Amino acid sequence: MKERRLVDVSAISPEAWRLLRVAAGYDQRDVERAVDGLVQAHISMLESGTRALSADRREQLLDLYTEELTDEQVEALVEHF
């Protein structure tokens, strides 16, 4: 697994979650297939801000997305959106 800088998953906005996913090249169905027990509805709710996933689930998502992104890309999306 790629080592990444510390990013506080509780500080990531719904818009940043969506942008991280898209920048990493995933659609919601891809994420559903990649993370056991996570369904498309969970991703939709996280990205719309209507529901927060557990910190462990958000860490799993961030790990998945950051495998495809540089630290600079992650930081830019989290800080600016």
RAWOFEN-V584567 format. One record per residue. RES is the residue in one letter. SS is DSSP state (H for helix, E for strand, C for the rest). PHI is phi in degrees with one decimal (* if undefined). PSI is psi in whole degrees, 0 to 359 (none if undefined). Layout:
# RAWOFEN-V584567
{{RES SS PHI PSI} {RES SS PHI PSI}}
This chain:
# RAWOFEN-V584567
{{M C * 139} {K C -68.2 133} {E C -76.3 136} {R C -130.6 158} {R C -66.7 156} {L C -68.3 126} {V C -126.9 128} {D C -77.0 109} {V H -63.2 337} {S H -75.1 346} {A H -96.7 1} {I C -85.9 124} {S C -73.9 160} {P H -55.5 318} {E H -63.6 319} {A H -64.9 322} {W H -58.8 315} {R H -63.7 315} {L H -66.1 322} {L H -61.4 315} {R H -60.9 311} {V H -66.2 317} {A H -62.8 328} {A C -79.5 352} {G C 89.0 22} {Y C -106.8 141} {D C -100.1 173} {Q H -62.0 324} {R H -66.7 323} {D H -61.4 318} {V H -64.6 318} {E H -57.5 320} {R H -74.3 330} {A H -83.6 333} {V C -117.6 111} {D C -57.2 135} {G C 81.5 358} {L C -104.6 132} {V C -114.8 163} {Q H -53.5 322} {A H -60.7 323} {H H -62.0 318} {I H -65.0 315} {S H -59.2 315} {M H -67.6 320} {L H -61.6 315} {E H -75.9 342} {S H -95.6 349} {G C 82.7 11} {T C -87.4 347} {R C -157.1 139} {A C -101.6 139} {L C -83.9 165} {S C -62.1 158} {A H -59.0 322} {D H -62.4 317} {R H -65.4 318} {R H -65.1 324} {E H -63.2 318} {Q H -60.4 315} {L H -62.5 314} {L H -62.3 319} {D H -60.0 316} {L H -61.1 311} {Y H -67.3 320} {T H -74.5 347} {E C -64.0 335} {E C -102.8 354} {L C -121.7 155} {T C -80.6 161} {D H -57.8 321} {E H -64.7 320} {Q H -64.3 315} {V H -60.6 310} {E H -59.8 318} {A H -63.0 316} {L H -68.0 318} {V H -69.2 319} {E H -74.8 327} {H H -102.8 354} {F C -130.4 none}}
